[in-house]
Amino acid sequence: MEKRYKGLSIFEFQKMYPTDRECYKYLAEMKWKNGFICKKYGHIHYCKGIKEFDRQCTKCRRLESPTAGTLFHQIKFPILKAFYIVYDVSTSKNGISSCELSRKLELRQKTCWLFKQKVMKAMESSQNFPMVGKVEVDETYVGGQDDKALGRNEGKKKIMVVGIERGAKGVARWYGRVVETASKVNLGGFMRDHISSDAEVKTDYWSGYKGMETHFPKMTREKSGKKGENFKQMHRVIMMFKAWLRGTHHSVMNLQPYINEYTYRFNRHKMGENIFENLVQRMVAKPPYPYKDFIY
Ligand SMILES: [Zn+2]
């Protein structure tokens, strides 16, 4: 059996969501948990729509489905299969490729790939929980010389800034961002978005980190050492991420969504059974992500 996080097992999942109906019911509960608000004029009174879980504004007669205005917007295949994709992406320890999803769910690979991009959109960091305590920041190249398999097709290296939060047992959380250059503006932007200003931040002596003490007064700097021995955990995290990327995706073209996907799961591995629900909630809360926004 595939390795999964403990929590909602596939059997429990199947029991909770046996048909499309339970999925729509769950989405409607999520979407309107704080009451109905008509999207057009903000009216709050509704009656049942044509389909079971649709709602209709009693004042302006506007109809709304549970999926409208969410990342499930205008989905062209059964919602139950979409739930399976969210389940698999959130609970498989190493994620799942669109090829595997296609085989399991009898959908076209392209359909799975496209929908998975939407799931990955929901995995973006909210930046609401900055890293605290002992934090380390470093940059690394992805693709190019170091990662021949990854860079082969594009021949382009990408720079990724990485921040890790150290916990009692290794790395508690981490975030990463693709940047054009390792400049002060780019590094500082990432650090301010993801690190609390009173964290004990450690960086190396790269000039891009110079002067960052004004925002992070507890910041210290240390030589990274010959093989990065002063940033051991950092390099372990980076190595594991690169190995995953190489094994699953073979391309650095669209790197940021994969960083988001990987860190989302990594940062929540303690969440267990709520990870699936958390991701569905995020998908309901996010606006639609039409294909034209990510197909070039
Ligand atoms: Zn209305």
Residues whose N, C-alpha, C, O or C-beta is under 5 A from the ligand:
A	BS01	ZN	C38 Y41 H43 C57 K59 C60 R62
